[in-house]
């Protein structure tokens, strides 16, 4: 077993809402909300690790602790064995720019920049010369199927094309880890399937470590090497799609995937039992 590229150790995170607000003529008391409770996990090089759960389950909070956009209230996150809490501000910025990329649900493109310059932005910030960064950006745009729109501006692109630009921008700096927070959820179903296929094709070529957050069970099963299921800030099961489908740890996990076609991951023994039952 290789060493984990990211390790989360006993991480807790709570949010405290403002106290003293009036609601229906009464004062709301300040009560902490536990977003993450005792999270422990390891993420290994080259895998697609999918975090799935309902809205409010803590999955996006967990993702953001992995690059300290949201520092844990308690516990530790390690990247390649280095505790992130020990990094200086400058080291943390360098880590996010060079080692741990991120793709959000919102495309977050610069309207005044061409597609080419949007993709090359991270390289520009890193000090890469214009000729080299444009060459690398063009190569990456070809890989995501947008080599023909390098001179276009974001407003001239469809939503799916804009998300391809966002993906290319994150990948062109060659990060060791890419965090993706509901990256395809705003797209229509057909474009979403196309983006999933593109991501899998790029992963087959580059073997990066991807951490992908979604609330879509079918998307989790299609993309994930391993899947972590969250419920109310807790990890309730981590395993391969086959493991989760065939051996759900709790009734919640079983119910979570109850409406999804899981036949691809069913064990042959499961079918044999059904076929041979009187």
N, C-alpha and C positions, 0 to 999 in steps of 0.2 A: 504494500500500500504506500503510495507516495505521500510526502508531507503536504498538509493542507496549505493552500495559498492564502486562504482566509480562515481564521478561527474566531468563534464567538464564545466567550466564557462567562457564564452566569450574568448575563446582561439584563438589567432592569431599566425601565424608563417610565416616568410618571409625568403627567401634565396637571398643573394646578390652575383651574379657571379663576378669573377675577372674583374676589369676594365682594359681597355687599350689593350686588345688582338686584333691582326690583323686578319681580316677575309675578303678574297677577296679584299685585298688592301685598306680596310678601318678599322678604329678603332671602336671596339664595345664599346658603352657606358655602364656604370654600371647601370643596372636596376634591382630593387628588384622583385623577383617572389613570389607572395602570394601563399604559399602552403596550408595554413589554414586561413579561414576568419570567425571570430565570431562563433566558434563552441560551442554549448551548448547541453549537453546531460547527461542523467543519465543511469547507468547500474546497474541492480538489482541482488541480490544474486540468484544463481542457474539458470540463463538464459544463453542461447547461443545467444550472440549479434553479428550479422554479419554485417561487414562494406563492402559494395560492390561499385564498381565503375570502370571506365575505367582506363587504365594505365595513371599515371600522375594526377589523380583526388585528391590525397592527403590522400588516405586511409592508406597507410603504415606509412606516417608521423604522422597521427592521432594516430595510434596504438602505436607508439613509444613515444608519449607524455604521454601515460597512465602510463608508468613506468619511465618517464624522461630520457630515452635514448636520446630523443630529447626534451629538455626543451622548453616550449612555449616562444615565444617572448613577448607575452602579455596574460594576463588571468591566470586562476588557474585550477589545477587538484587536486582533493581530493580523498584520499583512506580511506574509513571508517571514513569520516569526517575530516581527517587530511590533511592539505595542504602539498603537496609534496615539494613545494618550501621552506618550513620551516625545512625540514629534513637536518641533517648533512650528509657528505659524507659516514660516517660509517653506519648511519641509512638507507641511500638509498641503500647501498650494501646489508645490511641485508634484506631490503624489497624485493629486487629482488631475493635474494637467498631463502627466506622463504615464502613470501606471494604472489608475482606476478611472475609466471614462464613464459617461452617463448619458442615457437617452431618456427623455421625458415624454409624457403623453402629448404635451403641447410641443409644437415643432421648434419654437424658439429660434427662428431664423432671423437674420438681419435683413430688413426690407430693402435697405439701400445698397446691399452687396449682391453681386451676381451669385449664381449657384456655385461657380468655381471658387469665388472668394469666401463664400460661406463655409465650404468644405475645408478650405485652406486656413481658416481662421486660427485653429489651435496650433498649427505649425508656425503661423506668423507670430503668435504670442510666445512660442518657444524659441524664436529667433532664427528660424529656418529662412534661407534666402528665397527671394521671390520665384526664381526660375525653378528651384527644386520643389518648393511647396506646391506650385502650380502643376508640375509634372506629377507629383504624388497624388494630388487632388484629382487630376484627370484620370489617372489609373484607377483610383477608388470609385469615381463616378461611373467608369465603364463597368466595374464589377457589380454595381447596383443597378445597372441598366439605364443610366442617365448621361451617357457620354454625348448625347445629341443636344443637351440643354445647358451646356456649361456657361453660356452667355445670357441665359434667361435670369429673371428675377423671381423671388418667391411667389409674388402675387400672380405670376403667369403659370404656376404649377397647380396640379390637383393636390388634394390632401395626401394621397398615397405617395405621390412624387416628392412632396415636401418631407414626408417622414423618411423616405429613402435618402434625401439630402442630409437629414439629421443623423441617420445611421452612418452614412459615409463620413460625416464630419467627426463622429466619435471614433470610427475605426482608423482613419487616416494617420492618427498619431501613434498607432500600434500599441494600444494599452494592453497590459497583462490581463486586466479584468474589465469587463463591460457590465455596468449596472443598467437595467432597463425597467423603468417604472410605468406599467400599463402602456407600453410604447405603441401598441397597435389598437388599443380599445376604442379610439375615436374614429377608426376607419370602418367603411362598410364591409360586410362579410366577405365579398369576393376579393377586395383589395387586401383585407386582413390575411386571408389564406395565401395570397401571393407573397406578402411580407414574411409570413412564417416560413414559406418555402425558400425565399431568398436568404433568410437568416440561417436556415439549416444548411444551405449550399455554401454560404460563407464560412460557417463553422466547420464543415467538412474540409474546406481548404486551409483554414488558418488555425483551427484548434485552440481558440482563445477560451478563457474562462468567462462564462456568461451567468449573470444572476438576473433572473427575469421574474418580475412581479405581475400577476394577473388574477382576476376574479373568475376567469373563464376556465372551466374544468377541461373542456376539449382541447383548448390551447395548451394547458399545462401538460396533458397527456401526450400531445403531439410533439412538443418541444423538449420536455424534460428528460435529462439523464437520470436525475433524481428530483423528487418533489417534496417540499416541506408544506404541510397543511397547518394553518393557523386558525385558532379560535379564541377570541377575546384576549389577545395578547400573549397567548401561549402556543408553543409548538406541540401539536397533538400526535403528529406522525411524520417521519422522514424516511423515504425509501424510494426504490425504483417504481415506475408505473405498474409493473407486474406485481410487486410486493404490496402496493397500496390497494390495487384492485382485488387481489386474491386473498389478502390478509389485512383488512381494515382494522386499525387498532381500537376504534371506538364506534359506537352507533353514529356519531356525528360524521365521521369519515365515510362510513357506508352510505349515509343519506346524502352526503355532499356530491357523490358521483352517481347517485341513483338514476338521474335522468340522462346519463351520457352513454353512448354506445361504447362499451368496453370490451367487445368481443375480441379485438386484436390482442388484448393482454390477458385474456382468460386462459388458465391452464387447461391442457387437454383432459386432465383428470376431472375438472369441473364439468366439462361437457359429457364425459363418460358417465359420470354420476347421474346427470340429468337424463341422458338417453336410456340408462339401464334401470331407472326407478320405475316401479310398477305404477 
